[in-house]
């Protein structure tokens, strides 16, 4: 399950990265994001054991869902380059 979510996040971040990062830097940014995703996977897996010992399965899944919802709402407030794309079409520099 974790691998599926990591693949999903890599695809989503790749699409966002294409909008926000200059073409010359995409490989470098991708090279920085991939280890961070792997580290997050390892940290989440390492935390799952102690949480399962302290609580039952349902509260641990509830915590996971809460973290995902917080991240989703935080990402909604991000500007994903909509203004920059419009400015690039008109030839103006986005400030």
Secondary structure, DSSP 8 states (H G I E B T S, - for coil): -HHHHHHHHHHHHHHHHHHHS-GGGHHHHHHHHHHHHHHHHHHHHHHHHHHHHHS-HHHHHHHHHHHHHHHHHHHHTS--SHHHHHHHHHT----
